[in-house]
Structure formats: C-alpha cells, structure tokens
C-alpha cells in the first residue's frame, strides 16, 4: 500500500510542476518589466529600464523553467 501512495504522490507532484510552467513563463517578464520601470523611474532612466527588466525577467523565467523540467525528469525516473 505504501508504494501505491508514493506513486500517486509522485504523479500529483509532477502534474503540479507541469501546471506551474506557464505561470512561471508569464509572470517573470511581466514582473521584470514592472520592476525595471519602477527602478528606471527612481534613477531617472525610464527609456530602457523597462526593456532591461523585461529581458532580465525573461531570463529568470527560462532559468526557472529549466529547473522545473529537470525536477520533473528526476521525479519520473
């Protein structure tokens, strides 16, 4: 019985990690853009700050996506 409950738990965990992927990819660039605009406003450089924040958020989202995919592969072994 214990093996079955561990298998179910593992399947639920993999499913939840897979569901989180689109949110990670969407929230990172949006948050990066907003933070970039805010920081740019604070230091007086609003023109490129949003773009830099967007790129940083995108890079962070890609990094987190790779980590989640690695975790999914590790869980399915």
C-alpha positions in Angstrom: 0.0 0.0 0.0 2.8 2.4 0.8 4.3 2.1 -2.8 0.9 3.0 -4.3 0.5 6.1 -2.2 4.1 7.2 -3.0 3.4 6.7 -6.7 0.2 8.7 -6.5 2.0 11.5 -4.6 4.8 11.5 -7.3 2.3 11.7 -10.1 0.4 14.6 -8.4 3.8 16.4 -7.8 4.8 16.0 -11.4 1.4 17.3 -12.6 1.5 20.4 -10.3 5.1 21.2 -11.5 3.9 20.9 -15.1 0.9 23.2 -14.4 3.2 25.8 -12.9 5.3 26.1 -16.0 3.1 28.5 -18.0 2.7 30.7 -14.9 6.4 30.9 -14.4 6.9 31.9 -18.1 4.3 34.6 -17.9 5.0 36.2 -14.6 8.7 36.6 -14.9 8.8 39.0 -17.9 5.8 41.0 -16.5 7.4 41.4 -13.1 10.7 42.2 -14.6 9.2 44.9 -16.8 7.3 46.5 -13.9 10.3 46.4 -11.6 12.5 47.7 -14.4 10.1 50.6 -15.0 10.0 51.4 -11.3 13.8 51.3 -10.9 14.2 53.4 -14.0 11.8 55.9 -12.6 13.7 56.1 -9.3 17.0 56.8 -11.0 15.6 58.9 -13.9 16.2 56.5 -16.8 12.8 55.3 -17.9 13.5 54.7 -21.6 15.4 51.5 -21.4 14.7 50.4 -17.9 11.5 48.5 -18.8 13.3 46.7 -21.6 16.2 45.7 -19.4 13.8 44.5 -16.8 11.8 42.6 -19.4 14.9 40.8 -20.6 16.0 40.0 -17.1 12.6 38.7 -16.2 12.5 36.5 -19.3 16.0 35.1 -18.5 14.9 34.3 -14.9 11.7 32.6 -16.3 13.8 30.5 -18.7 16.1 29.5 -15.8 13.3 28.5 -13.5 11.6 26.6 -16.4 14.8 24.6 -16.9 15.0 23.8 -13.2 11.3 22.7 -13.1 11.8 20.5 -16.1 14.9 18.9 -14.6 12.9 18.3 -11.4 10.0 16.7 -13.5 12.5 14.4 -15.2 14.1 13.4 -11.9 10.6 12.6 -10.4 9.6 10.5 -13.3 12.6 8.2 -13.2 
